[in-house]
Amino acid sequence: MPHPPLPSTQSAVLAIEATAARHGREVSTSHDIGRDRTFAGLVGADGTGAATGMGTGADEFAAIPHEALVEIAGPPEVTVRLFVHDEALVTVDGVAFDVPRDSVPAFLNSLWTGLVHVRQRVFPPSCTMIVTVPGEPSYREAVTLLTLTPWLAGRIR
């Protein structure tokens, strides 16, 4: 099942906030927009785009990257870092997943509806966190026994 496209960081933030609201989660979002953070070394001494050859018109800011960090209260504690080029890093209780930006709302929905478990093996000893998103391959990441939180431990199979 294809997910609706999220063509911009702002559209992804709004979709994540809507998904969190459906599950009764509090959301805190911070945005990194503009040359003050991303293009810090590319601006001329006079504050114009002289160092890069960019003009100072409105078209200059159309290409400025927009990144965001979305923190969602838990349990589990979830952070979503949205990058410029359709990339997202979702961290669940210290376990980081690379998720395509369009799939982040479905990933979070699966997380909060219980489609997540931790598989533990005795030999060789290992733990793997598995998030099942309907219509997509499962997302899997290794979990060390030292970083096993009470929320993760409650999902061991």
KEDOGU-75989 format. One record per residue (C-alpha): x, y, z; residue number from 0. Coordinates in Angstrom, 2 decimals. Layout:
X X Y Y Z Z n NUM .
...
% end
This chain:
X 0.00 Y 0.00 Z 0.00 n 0 .
X 1.73 Y 3.21 Z -1.13 n 1 .
X 1.86 Y 6.06 Z 1.34 n 2 .
X 0.82 Y 9.58 Z 0.36 n 3 .
X 3.86 Y 11.55 Z -0.78 n 4 .
X 5.34 Y 14.07 Z 1.63 n 5 .
X 7.14 Y 16.44 Z -0.77 n 6 .
X 8.51 Y 18.80 Z 1.87 n 7 .
X 9.82 Y 18.73 Z 5.40 n 8 .
X 6.87 Y 20.84 Z 6.55 n 9 .
X 4.35 Y 18.38 Z 5.11 n 10 .
X 6.17 Y 15.53 Z 6.90 n 11 .
X 6.12 Y 17.44 Z 10.20 n 12 .
X 2.37 Y 18.05 Z 9.87 n 13 .
X 1.73 Y 14.36 Z 9.08 n 14 .
X 3.83 Y 13.26 Z 12.08 n 15 .
X 2.02 Y 15.71 Z 14.38 n 16 .
X -1.37 Y 14.44 Z 13.14 n 17 .
X -0.34 Y 10.81 Z 13.71 n 18 .
X 0.92 Y 11.63 Z 17.22 n 19 .
X -2.30 Y 13.51 Z 18.02 n 20 .
X -4.40 Y 10.47 Z 17.00 n 21 .
X -2.47 Y 8.44 Z 19.57 n 22 .
X -2.61 Y 11.11 Z 22.30 n 23 .
X 1.11 Y 11.98 Z 22.20 n 24 .
X 2.68 Y 15.36 Z 22.97 n 25 .
X 4.94 Y 16.72 Z 20.23 n 26 .
X 7.75 Y 19.26 Z 20.32 n 27 .
X 9.21 Y 20.41 Z 17.01 n 28 .
X 12.27 Y 22.51 Z 16.21 n 29 .
X 13.09 Y 23.66 Z 12.69 n 30 .
X 16.45 Y 24.45 Z 11.09 n 31 .
X 15.68 Y 26.80 Z 8.23 n 32 .
X 17.90 Y 29.23 Z 6.43 n 33 .
X 21.43 Y 30.12 Z 5.73 n 34 .
X 22.15 Y 31.05 Z 9.35 n 35 .
X 22.62 Y 27.37 Z 10.17 n 36 .
X 23.07 Y 25.55 Z 6.87 n 37 .
X 24.87 Y 28.10 Z 4.70 n 38 .
X 26.91 Y 29.78 Z 7.45 n 39 .
X 30.19 Y 29.76 Z 5.54 n 40 .
X 28.73 Y 30.57 Z 2.14 n 41 .
X 27.55 Y 34.14 Z 2.77 n 42 .
X 29.74 Y 37.11 Z 1.90 n 43 .
X 31.07 Y 39.48 Z 4.55 n 44 .
X 28.41 Y 42.08 Z 3.66 n 45 .
X 25.57 Y 39.58 Z 4.36 n 46 .
X 24.74 Y 39.05 Z 0.71 n 47 .
X 25.29 Y 35.97 Z -1.35 n 48 .
X 28.40 Y 37.56 Z -2.89 n 49 .
X 30.68 Y 34.74 Z -1.75 n 50 .
X 28.59 Y 32.17 Z -3.62 n 51 .
X 27.43 Y 34.29 Z -6.50 n 52 .
X 23.83 Y 34.08 Z -5.27 n 53 .
X 21.59 Y 37.10 Z -5.51 n 54 .
X 19.75 Y 38.64 Z -2.61 n 55 .
X 16.28 Y 38.23 Z -4.13 n 56 .
X 13.46 Y 35.97 Z -2.97 n 57 .
X 14.61 Y 33.19 Z -5.34 n 58 .
X 17.73 Y 32.83 Z -3.19 n 59 .
X 15.72 Y 31.44 Z -0.27 n 60 .
X 13.70 Y 28.99 Z -2.38 n 61 .
X 16.64 Y 26.57 Z -2.38 n 62 .
X 17.51 Y 26.88 Z 1.32 n 63 .
X 17.32 Y 23.53 Z 3.12 n 64 .
X 14.69 Y 22.89 Z 5.78 n 65 .
X 15.40 Y 20.24 Z 8.40 n 66 .
X 13.37 Y 19.46 Z 11.50 n 67 .
X 13.64 Y 17.56 Z 14.76 n 68 .
X 10.36 Y 16.20 Z 16.14 n 69 .
X 10.39 Y 14.92 Z 19.73 n 70 .
X 7.43 Y 12.82 Z 20.84 n 71 .
X 6.73 Y 12.01 Z 24.48 n 72 .
X 6.53 Y 8.36 Z 25.40 n 73 .
X 6.79 Y 5.64 Z 26.40 n 74 .
X 8.63 Y 4.94 Z 24.23 n 75 .
X 10.60 Y 8.12 Z 23.74 n 76 .
X 10.64 Y 8.86 Z 20.00 n 77 .
X 12.60 Y 11.44 Z 18.02 n 78 .
X 12.31 Y 11.97 Z 14.28 n 79 .
X 15.05 Y 13.88 Z 12.48 n 80 .
X 13.87 Y 14.96 Z 9.02 n 81 .
X 16.58 Y 15.78 Z 6.52 n 82 .
X 16.44 Y 17.64 Z 3.23 n 83 .
X 16.52 Y 14.84 Z 0.66 n 84 .
X 13.59 Y 12.57 Z 1.65 n 85 .
X 15.58 Y 11.07 Z 4.50 n 86 .
X 14.47 Y 10.53 Z 8.09 n 87 .
X 16.09 Y 9.05 Z 11.17 n 88 .
X 13.56 Y 7.70 Z 13.68 n 89 .
X 14.98 Y 6.89 Z 17.12 n 90 .
X 12.86 Y 4.74 Z 19.43 n 91 .
X 14.23 Y 4.41 Z 22.98 n 92 .
X 17.78 Y 4.80 Z 21.66 n 93 .
X 17.38 Y 2.48 Z 18.66 n 94 .
X 17.80 Y 4.37 Z 15.36 n 95 .
X 15.99 Y 3.42 Z 12.15 n 96 .
X 16.55 Y 4.87 Z 8.66 n 97 .
X 13.04 Y 5.33 Z 7.30 n 98 .
X 11.99 Y 7.00 Z 4.03 n 99 .
X 10.24 Y 10.31 Z 4.81 n 100 .
X 6.97 Y 9.17 Z 3.17 n 101 .
X 6.85 Y 6.10 Z 5.46 n 102 .
X 7.45 Y 7.86 Z 8.80 n 103 .
X 3.75 Y 8.34 Z 9.74 n 104 .
X 2.99 Y 4.66 Z 8.95 n 105 .
X 6.09 Y 3.60 Z 10.93 n 106 .
X 4.93 Y 5.61 Z 13.97 n 107 .
X 1.40 Y 4.27 Z 13.65 n 108 .
X 2.75 Y 0.70 Z 13.65 n 109 .
X 4.91 Y 1.51 Z 16.66 n 110 .
X 2.00 Y 2.82 Z 18.71 n 111 .
X -0.51 Y 0.15 Z 17.67 n 112 .
X 1.71 Y -2.69 Z 18.87 n 113 .
X 3.24 Y -3.95 Z 15.63 n 114 .
X 6.68 Y -3.97 Z 17.23 n 115 .
X 8.58 Y -6.68 Z 19.05 n 116 .
X 12.10 Y -7.55 Z 20.15 n 117 .
X 13.48 Y -10.91 Z 19.10 n 118 .
X 16.04 Y -12.35 Z 21.49 n 119 .
X 18.34 Y -15.23 Z 20.59 n 120 .
X 20.30 Y -17.30 Z 23.06 n 121 .
X 23.04 Y -18.42 Z 20.69 n 122 .
X 24.61 Y -16.35 Z 19.40 n 123 .
X 23.32 Y -13.89 Z 21.98 n 124 .
X 21.55 Y -11.00 Z 20.28 n 125 .
X 18.45 Y -8.81 Z 20.34 n 126 .
X 16.74 Y -7.29 Z 17.33 n 127 .
X 13.93 Y -4.75 Z 17.38 n 128 .
X 11.43 Y -5.35 Z 14.57 n 129 .
X 8.76 Y -2.85 Z 13.48 n 130 .
X 6.20 Y -4.24 Z 11.03 n 131 .
X 4.65 Y -1.66 Z 8.70 n 132 .
X 1.77 Y -3.11 Z 6.65 n 133 .
X 2.61 Y -3.19 Z 2.96 n 134 .
X 6.36 Y -2.73 Z 3.49 n 135 .
X 9.27 Y -4.90 Z 4.55 n 136 .
X 9.85 Y -4.95 Z 8.31 n 137 .
X 12.32 Y -2.49 Z 9.78 n 138 .
X 14.99 Y -4.25 Z 11.86 n 139 .
X 17.76 Y -2.88 Z 14.07 n 140 .
X 20.08 Y -4.49 Z 16.59 n 141 .
X 19.57 Y -3.74 Z 20.29 n 142 .
X 22.39 Y -4.29 Z 22.77 n 143 .
X 21.56 Y -5.79 Z 26.14 n 144 .
X 23.08 Y -2.73 Z 27.80 n 145 .
X 20.63 Y -0.38 Z 26.07 n 146 .
X 17.57 Y -2.56 Z 26.60 n 147 .
X 15.01 Y -0.21 Z 28.21 n 148 .
X 12.02 Y -1.41 Z 30.24 n 149 .
X 9.71 Y -0.61 Z 27.29 n 150 .
X 11.86 Y -2.68 Z 24.92 n 151 .
X 12.22 Y -5.50 Z 27.45 n 152 .
X 8.42 Y -5.71 Z 27.65 n 153 .
X 8.31 Y -6.57 Z 23.93 n 154 .
X 10.76 Y -9.50 Z 23.96 n 155 .
X 9.57 Y -12.67 Z 22.26 n 156 .
% end
